[in-house]
């Protein structure tokens, strides 16, 4: 069984594990220095690799940072994200084909390094002797982050930094009325924290760490940029009711027949895409919508209106050099017995409408409301369904931990399987956040075994990088005494 190199901290491993060329061997009884006396022998043909490694070792370890001696040989295989690392009495060696692999290798070593023993204050680190050859199970490994008005901005940065440290390479950021558009400032809550400057800062931070940020705008349902239910808030209409023509009378959907709606959405997409550094993907949402009720929208068959809307936005995203992503649920028939235990919110007409959508759209199949959430579930027929229709499909779990590894495996073996997106929704605190991140990272890198004890150390590394000083921003609970507000 493959052991993902990220998860073995605090395990005593003297044995050898191998699968498909992935190897890991470690002896925690034999340590070597990892300090200013150490030189990391780096072999990588990417000219950016050595400067990046030198800079970050200095950032992490200060005056006792190891030095870097660069070469260009690199690995013979394993792609841009693969790497090999060796630590023994002769020193520390890293091999990779590209900067991405060097980043992942450095994160592995960072998580395995501990402070020298026998002193009051740290004056250097030590590493266990080890030999690793590692590469990801899936090329697209993402977390989905919601930025609610209640979300502390520090939580978002911590979530991005931690996702990178756990070797996710994408983060979909969905603002719920918190993105401060300069083109349409009415489209957010007052004092929205996700300003253009803050967004650019986080995008640059992610790029440096190895994680690309992908923007999301809900372009069909969730037009209120809020969750449903009796506590519905509307980030536009509650403050600016004059914009009512852009939305269905209930406010839940955008009014798709209104040409002004189409103009506003394209302007928001263009603004946000540019602010995110023009990434290769843009998520346009489109989940949990209601049937149109406005007198103009009802003049056109519902599915025709919706599919034309999605296809048009997809083509607009494509014109900007990116691929559109959508949630899957409106395109599974609620009455189809095949989907009895799966998330579905559509009808037979929507299924027929799939044929009219551009095939470069990525379907994000969120499946976490079926039967026994603790079950393992080996087969994912909804992923196959969309793949057979010609779409690339990303599997999207939530808190169904035992299903994550089988889902990742299913995506790998399914033609059209695109990647893995761990959704987090309102769970960026508490034990569920820890489990979501750890288990999803394991699955995306091909491991079925998670060792949660390393989460705390990883989180403290992130806190140190952020220079966290506020009690609320430490740990993975807001407080030590859980309450309904603590993130438990």
Secondary structure as GFF3:
##gff-version 3
##sequence-region A 1 488
A	DSSP	three_ten_helix	5	7	.	.	.	ID=ss1
A	DSSP	beta_strand	17	19	.	.	.	ID=ss2
A	DSSP	beta_strand	22	34	.	.	.	ID=ss3
A	DSSP	beta_strand	39	43	.	.	.	ID=ss4
A	DSSP	alpha_helix	47	61	.	.	.	ID=ss5
A	DSSP	three_ten_helix	62	64	.	.	.	ID=ss6
A	DSSP	beta_strand	67	71	.	.	.	ID=ss7
A	DSSP	beta_strand	83	88	.	.	.	ID=ss8
A	DSSP	beta_strand	91	96	.	.	.	ID=ss9
A	DSSP	alpha_helix	99	112	.	.	.	ID=ss10
A	DSSP	beta_strand	114	115	.	.	.	ID=ss11
A	DSSP	beta_strand	125	134	.	.	.	ID=ss12
A	DSSP	beta_strand	141	147	.	.	.	ID=ss13
A	DSSP	alpha_helix	153	165	.	.	.	ID=ss14
A	DSSP	beta_strand	170	175	.	.	.	ID=ss15
A	DSSP	three_ten_helix	185	187	.	.	.	ID=ss16
A	DSSP	alpha_helix	196	209	.	.	.	ID=ss17
A	DSSP	beta_strand	212	216	.	.	.	ID=ss18
A	DSSP	three_ten_helix	241	246	.	.	.	ID=ss19
A	DSSP	alpha_helix	259	275	.	.	.	ID=ss20
A	DSSP	beta_strand	281	283	.	.	.	ID=ss21
A	DSSP	three_ten_helix	297	299	.	.	.	ID=ss22
A	DSSP	alpha_helix	302	319	.	.	.	ID=ss23
A	DSSP	beta_strand	323	327	.	.	.	ID=ss24
A	DSSP	three_ten_helix	329	331	.	.	.	ID=ss25
A	DSSP	three_ten_helix	337	339	.	.	.	ID=ss26
A	DSSP	alpha_helix	348	353	.	.	.	ID=ss27
A	DSSP	three_ten_helix	354	356	.	.	.	ID=ss28
A	DSSP	beta_strand	362	366	.	.	.	ID=ss29
A	DSSP	alpha_helix	381	388	.	.	.	ID=ss30
A	DSSP	beta_strand	392	396	.	.	.	ID=ss31
A	DSSP	three_ten_helix	401	403	.	.	.	ID=ss32
A	DSSP	alpha_helix	404	413	.	.	.	ID=ss33
A	DSSP	beta_strand	417	423	.	.	.	ID=ss34
A	DSSP	alpha_helix	430	445	.	.	.	ID=ss35
A	DSSP	alpha_helix	453	466	.	.	.	ID=ss36
A	DSSP	three_ten_helix	471	473	.	.	.	ID=ss37
###
